[in-house]
Amino acid sequence: MNIFKTLFAGGGNNLNAADAKTRIDSKEPLFILDVRQPDEFRAGHIAGAKLIPLNELRSRMNELPKDKPILCVCRSGSRSGAAAGQLTSAGFEAINLRGGMMGWQMAGYPVKKGK
C-alpha cells in the first residue's frame, strides 16, 4: 500500500479540520492531545490541547481520559496517526487529525501561541 495513503488517509479513525472543529465545538467535545515537541506546541496549537510528545506517550497514558474520544494532533498527521494507533491499542477511543496543524491552519481555524 502507498505509504502516503497509510499515513494520511488510511486505517483508523481520521477527521479533517472542518469535522474536528465541529466536534470540538459540540456539546460533547473531544479531548485534544498534541503529540509534537514543546517548541512546536508553543509556536501554535489548538486551544485547550494537552501536550504529550509522542516519545513520552506510552509512559503518560495515565494522564488521558478513558471516557471521551481523544483527538490526536501533530504538524501533518503522521505522528498523530501513530499516537492514535498506540492509544487505540491501549483501549482508548482515539482519532487522528488528518492533515494536522497544517490542515487546521489552512482551513483558517484559530491557533493559540505559547503554553
Secondary structure by P-SEA (a helix, b strand, c coil): ccccccccccccccccaaaaaaaaacccccbbbbcccaaaaaaccccbbbbbcccccccccccccccbbbbbbcccaaaaaaaaaaaaaaccbbbbccccaaaaaaabbbbbccc
